[in-house]
């Protein structure tokens, strides 16, 4: 069944749309499945403008078991490659609505695995460095212990990894890679796709760009008294295009993989503080972000960045784009949103 067709769930979302573009560059025929709960169908038009190819699209709720079984049997009968992004991902909302997160994130994964159970399939899962919690050692490697999750969202990633590892061990038809992302930021160099949060951004960089363009007030830096060089939290920020390329590398590895289940960190291997990020935005764009120092935010990890040597050696992948390019591209995307009335 080896062919170039690939299913990308959540493919109209932030990381998904960038990955679709990189897959198309490599000659894959992409079929997107998305319920559009946190994205918009107009993304398909912009993907087509960037790549010259319109991806296939089906609007389906992956938590609907019958719909997924019908989809895989009737419309994806020759597909043997899957990248699974589709999930709810807002940490604070997951604390308020845990059952919503468990239902969506688990049912969608289980329904997909069940639907593909009769054929050999290569499966890349969108996981997260949240599984490490506050690491005992930095940079944190894939061998670090998985710690109790601090939110239902984080728990869905931990348990999903367990589901995947146990399913791969029990069944010989699956080859699976979980990519543990650090903090994706930035946008495509065309400025036609990028992060487009609904409502108030949960992530730092879209809040910075929205504040800079006048959509939001000043930025709050949550704490400047942590045990870090400048007192603010430290994260491993990775350009979304570099992260998209990691998914292509993972699929290529699965084409020849003998190992049933593997985990890889996807980051730069370097930590930047919140205050350093604000400075990088100013240097990259010439726009000085307005911010104030607030109190610490419950549940925030103090510092985390990844050891990415395993991905560099075994996926033959490494990040290429700098923190300045992350900030500049995010700003160009914010301006594109305003100029084109995207909401």
C-alpha positions in Angstrom: 0.0 0.0 0.0 3.0 2.3 0.1 2.0 5.5 -1.7 2.3 9.2 -1.2 -1.2 9.8 0.3 -1.2 10.9 4.0 -3.9 11.8 6.5 -3.3 14.9 8.6 -5.8 15.4 11.3 -6.2 18.9 12.6 -4.5 20.0 9.4 -6.1 23.5 9.3 -4.7 24.3 12.7 -1.4 26.2 13.5 1.2 23.4 13.4 -0.9 21.2 11.1 -1.2 23.8 8.3 2.6 24.4 8.3 3.2 20.6 8.2 0.8 20.2 5.3 2.9 22.7 3.3 6.1 20.9 4.1 4.6 17.5 3.2 3.4 19.0 -0.1 6.9 20.2 -0.9 8.0 16.6 -0.5 5.4 15.4 -2.9 2.9 13.9 -0.5 -0.8 14.1 -1.4 -2.4 15.4 1.8 -5.9 14.7 3.0 -6.9 17.0 6.0 -9.6 16.0 8.5 -10.6 18.7 10.9 -13.8 19.7 12.7 -12.8 23.4 12.5 -13.4 23.9 16.2 -10.3 26.0 16.5 -9.5 26.9 12.9 -11.1 28.1 9.7 -11.6 26.6 6.3 -10.0 29.6 4.6 -6.7 28.2 5.6 -7.0 25.8 2.7 -7.0 28.7 0.3 -3.8 30.1 1.7 -2.1 26.7 1.8 -3.0 26.4 -1.9 -1.5 29.9 -2.6 1.7 28.9 -0.9 2.2 25.4 -2.4 0.2 25.6 -5.6 -1.6 22.5 -4.4 -5.0 22.3 -2.6 -5.0 19.6 0.0 -8.0 17.3 0.3 -10.4 18.3 3.1 -13.1 16.5 5.1 -15.0 18.1 7.9 -15.4 15.3 10.5 -15.4 15.1 14.3 -12.9 12.4 15.1 -14.6 11.7 18.4 -17.5 10.2 16.4 -16.6 6.6 16.1 -18.9 5.7 13.3 -17.8 8.7 11.2 -14.2 7.7 11.6 -14.7 4.1 10.7 -16.6 5.1 7.6 -14.0 7.6 6.7 -11.1 5.2 6.9 -12.9 2.4 5.2 -14.5 4.3 2.3 -12.5 7.4 1.7 -9.0 6.5 2.9 -8.8 2.9 1.9 -5.3 3.3 0.4 -3.9 5.6 3.1 -1.2 4.1 5.4 0.4 7.3 6.9 -1.2 9.5 9.6 -0.1 12.6 11.4 -2.4 13.2 14.3 -2.6 16.8 15.5 -6.4 17.1 16.2 -6.8 17.8 20.0 -8.0 20.4 22.3 -5.0 22.2 23.8 -5.8 25.1 26.1 -4.4 24.3 29.5 -6.6 26.6 31.6 -9.8 25.5 29.8 -8.8 21.9 30.4 -8.8 22.6 34.2 -12.3 24.0 33.9 -13.6 21.4 31.5 -11.7 18.1 32.1 -14.4 15.8 30.6 -14.5 17.9 27.4 -10.7 17.3 27.0 -10.7 13.6 27.9 -13.6 12.9 25.6 -12.2 14.7 22.6 -8.5 13.9 22.9 -8.9 10.2 23.9 -11.9 9.3 21.7 -10.3 10.8 18.6 -7.1 8.9 19.1 -8.8 5.6 20.0 -11.2 5.9 17.0 -8.3 6.5 14.6 -6.3 3.5 15.9 -9.3 1.3 15.8 -10.2 2.3 12.2 -6.7 1.6 11.0 -6.3 -1.7 12.9 -6.7 -3.8 9.9 -3.7 -2.4 7.9 -0.1 -1.5 8.4 0.1 2.1 9.3 2.8 4.7 10.1 1.5 7.1 12.8 3.0 10.3 14.1 1.5 11.7 17.2 1.6 15.3 18.4 2.8 15.1 22.0 4.3 17.7 24.3 7.2 18.5 26.6 4.5 18.9 29.3 5.0 15.2 30.0 8.3 16.1 31.8 6.8 18.6 34.2 9.5 20.5 36.0 12.6 18.4 34.9 15.2 17.2 37.4 17.9 17.8 34.9 18.4 20.2 31.9 18.4 19.9 29.0 15.7 17.2 29.4 16.1 14.1 27.3 13.6 11.4 26.3 14.9 9.2 29.1 13.7 11.6 31.7 10.8 10.4 33.9 7.3 11.4 33.0 5.8 13.3 35.9 2.3 13.7 37.1 0.5 16.1 34.8 -0.4 19.6 36.1 -3.5 19.8 34.0 -6.1 17.5 32.2 -4.6 18.7 28.9 -1.1 17.5 30.0 -2.6 14.3 31.2 -4.2 13.6 27.8 -0.7 13.7 26.3 0.8 11.4 28.9 -2.0 8.8 28.6 -2.1 9.1 24.8 1.5 8.1 24.7 0.8 5.1 26.9 -2.1 4.1 24.7 0.1 4.3 21.6 3.1 2.4 23.2 0.8 -0.4 24.4 -1.1 -0.6 21.2 2.1 -0.8 19.2 3.4 -3.5 21.5 0.2 -5.6 21.1 -0.2 -5.2 17.4 2.4 -5.7 14.7 0.7 -3.4 12.1 1.6 -0.1 13.8 4.8 1.9 13.6 4.5 5.0 15.8 6.5 8.1 16.7 5.5 10.5 19.4 7.0 14.0 18.9 7.3 15.9 22.2 7.1 19.5 21.1 8.6 22.4 23.1 7.1 25.8 22.3 6.2 26.4 18.7 6.2 30.0 17.6 6.5 32.1 14.4 4.8 31.8 11.0 5.5 30.7 7.4 7.8 33.1 5.5 4.9 33.9 3.1 3.1 35.4 6.1 -0.1 33.7 4.8 -0.4 31.1 7.6 0.4 31.3 11.3 -1.0 31.0 14.8 -4.6 32.3 15.0 -6.0 31.9 18.5 -9.7 32.3 19.0 -10.3 34.8 21.8 -7.6 35.9 24.2 -4.3 34.1 23.2 -3.2 31.4 25.7 0.4 31.5 24.3 2.9 34.3 24.7 3.9 35.2 21.2 0.5 35.8 19.7 -0.2 38.0 22.8 3.0 39.9 22.1 2.0 40.5 18.4 -1.6 41.3 19.2 -0.5 43.8 21.9 2.1 45.4 19.5 -0.6 45.9 16.8 -3.1 47.4 19.2 -5.6 44.5 19.7 -4.5 43.9 23.3 -3.3 46.0 26.2 0.2 45.6 27.7 1.7 42.2 28.2 1.9 40.7 31.7 5.1 38.8 32.5 4.1 36.3 35.1 6.9 36.6 37.7 10.4 38.0 37.6 11.7 36.4 40.8 12.3 32.8 39.6 15.7 31.1 39.9 16.7 32.1 36.4 19.3 34.7 35.2 16.7 37.5 34.7 14.0 36.1 37.0 11.5 35.2 34.3 10.5 31.7 33.1 12.6 29.9 30.5 11.3 27.9 27.5 12.6 26.2 24.4 11.0 28.1 21.5 11.0 26.4 18.2 10.0 27.9 14.8 6.9 26.3 13.6 8.4 25.6 10.2 11.3 23.7 11.8 8.7 21.7 13.8 6.7 21.0 10.6 9.9 19.6 9.0 10.3 17.3 12.0 7.0 15.6 11.1 8.2 15.0 7.6 11.4 13.5 9.0 9.4 11.3 11.4 7.2 10.0 8.5 10.3 9.3 6.5 11.8 7.3 9.4 8.6 5.3 9.8 8.8 4.2 6.2 11.9 2.1 7.1 11.4 1.7 10.8 11.6 -1.7 12.5 11.0 -0.3 16.0 7.4 -0.3 16.9 7.3 2.8 19.0 9.7 5.7 19.5 9.7 9.1 21.2 11.6 12.2 20.1 12.0 15.7 21.5 11.3 18.5 19.0 13.0 21.7 20.1 16.1 23.8 19.6 18.0 22.6 22.6 18.3 26.2 23.9 16.3 28.1 26.5 15.1 31.7 26.2 13.5 33.6 29.0 10.2 35.5 28.6 12.1 38.8 29.0 14.7 37.7 26.4 11.9 36.9 24.0 10.4 40.4 24.4 13.8 41.8 23.7 14.2 39.6 20.6 10.8 40.8 19.3 11.9 44.4 19.6 15.3 43.7 17.9 13.6 41.8 15.1 10.8 44.2 14.4 11.8 47.6 15.7 8.6 47.6 17.8 9.0 47.9 21.6 6.5 45.6 23.4 4.7 47.2 26.3 4.7 45.0 29.4 4.4 44.9 33.1 5.6 42.4 35.7 2.8 40.5 37.4 2.7 37.8 40.0 3.6 34.2 39.4 1.0 32.1 37.6 -0.1 28.8 39.1 1.2 25.7 37.4 4.0 27.4 35.4 7.2 25.4 34.9 10.2 27.5 35.9 12.6 26.4 33.1 12.6 23.7 30.5 14.5 23.1 27.3 15.3 20.0 25.4 18.1 17.7 24.7 17.5 17.2 20.9 20.5 15.1 20.1 18.4 11.9 19.5 16.2 13.7 16.9 19.3 15.2 15.2 21.0 11.8 15.0 18.1 9.4 14.3 15.6 11.6 12.4 18.4 13.4 10.6 16.7 16.7 11.5 17.7 19.8 13.3 16.3 23.3 13.6 17.6 26.0 11.3 15.6 29.2 12.1 16.7 31.7 14.8 14.7 33.4 17.6 14.8 36.6 15.5 13.3 34.8 12.5 10.6 33.4 14.9 9.7 36.9 16.1 9.9 38.6 12.7 7.7 36.0 11.0 5.1 36.2 13.8 5.0 39.9 13.4 4.6 39.7 9.6 1.7 37.3 10.1 0.0 39.6 12.6 0.2 42.4 10.0 -1.2 40.1 7.3 -4.1 39.2 9.6 -4.9 42.9 10.0 -4.4 43.9 6.3 -6.6 41.0 5.1 -9.4 41.1 7.8 -8.7 37.6 9.0 -10.5 36.7 12.2 
